[in-house]
Amino acid sequence: MLMVCLCCLEMNVGAVCVIAGCAGLLSFVFLAVAIGTDYWYVIDVSKSKYNTEKESDDLSSHSGLWRICQGKNACIGLIDPLGDETQHVPKSQHHLLLMQKVCVILLPLSLVLLVFGGICGLVSSLANDLCMLLFTGSYFLVGGTLTLTGITVYIAYSKAAFAEVMCLYDHRMFDDIDTSFSWSMGLAWLSFTLEIISGALLLLAAKLNAVRHPIQSVVI
């Protein structure tokens, strides 16, 4: 009877690790797509009474971490917050550059950490080692925190940038303009959620492993 319980427990640990690995892989894919696409923030001026229908199509825009696309095909790169172009930006807008810099550093960094986390997760699952499972689970939780921080800063950056534009023009021009976060942002949120789930499942696997090897857990 004891042997049957141990076998079931071992199968449970393996299943949890497999689910955690799938969640981590999907998290990487979603974040990679989100970083590479330009539908984080959308400005829709189609309802504005100040523009014709053609002008609305030309003035509506969507943007990502690296560029902004206005109209159907016109895309231009954003100012590189790590480059020399920042010297020509007014001091009143330096806080925007700082927030942009945080986004373009944290989110790609989180993507790189997911790769190393996946490697650690594979090794710890194959070795079925308690210490490695604990480390990898905590590692994914830290990576998820970085992703969440990058997303949060981008939200603040987008709102601050739009407010800065509003200060330059008549506020009435923006009454009928719709702003929203689009599917690229949604993918980033999904990536964060799956990253946290992956980390939690690996910690659960470590807990199950500790139950199966109580002597090892006591030593740790």
HELIX and SHEET records of a PDB file:
HELIX    1   1 LEU A    2  GLY A   36  1                                  35    
HELIX    2   2 GLU A   53  LEU A   59  1                                   7    
HELIX    3   3 ASP A   84  HIS A   88  5                                   5    
HELIX    4   4 LYS A   91  GLN A   93  5                                   3    
HELIX    5   5 HIS A   94  ALA A  127  1                                  34    
HELIX    6   6 LEU A  130  LEU A  168  1                                  39    
HELIX    7   7 HIS A  171  PHE A  174  5                                   4    
HELIX    8   8 TRP A  183  ARG A  212  1                                  30    
HELIX    9   9 PRO A  214  VAL A  219  1                                   6    
SHEET    1   A 5 ALA A  74  GLY A  77  0                                        
SHEET    2   A 5 ARG A  67  GLN A  70 -1                                        
SHEET    3   A 5 SER A  61  SER A  63 -1                                        
SHEET    4   A 5 TYR A  41  ASP A  44 -1                                        
SHEET    5   A 5 ASP A 178  PHE A 181 -1                                        
END                                                                             
